[in-house]
Amino acid sequence: MLGSEDFDVTVAAAQMPASANAAATCQPRVPFDYGQALKAADQWVLGLIAQPFRGDWPQQIDSLRRAQATADTKALCRVAHTLRGLAANFNAVPVLDAAGRLEGLGHSRQLEAVAACIDHLEACLRSLDLALAEYPLARPQGS
């Protein structure tokens, strides 16, 4: 059954500065099976959006890094929200969680923690991308 990952929030993390604590919450404790998540997703939707997504997500990471560099929290939130919505189609819980945390950091203007969360989100997206590369996608009829 797919569900939200168990994130490690320890007493030590709670005692860290806000930026370190926020970055620590971006790190999952348990591995995630992207292949199983893809099997549970809508196969028609996967066939329709997987290839464009695979080509686009690195540009979205670049946009997040530019938004961070310019302290553009509006753009940061918009891109994180977009990635979160797209990841929902793949049942990619780690991507959903990382993008959601990044969006939250943008809304609260905690920019000191953003770089670590972008790095974590990128790692999650790479894992999803590898799973999509190996997954037998069916091309939807009529598309």
Salt bridges, closest charged atoms under 4 A:
ASP6 OD2 - ARG29 NH2 3.14
GLU103 OE2 - HIS81 ND1 3.15
GLU103 OE1 - ARG84 NH1 3.73
GLU103 OE2 - HIS107 NE2 3.60
ASP119 OD1 - ARG65 NH1 3.10
GLU122 OE1 - ARG65 NH2 2.51
GLU122 OE2 - ARG126 NH2 2.85
ASP129 OD1 - ARG54 NE 2.72
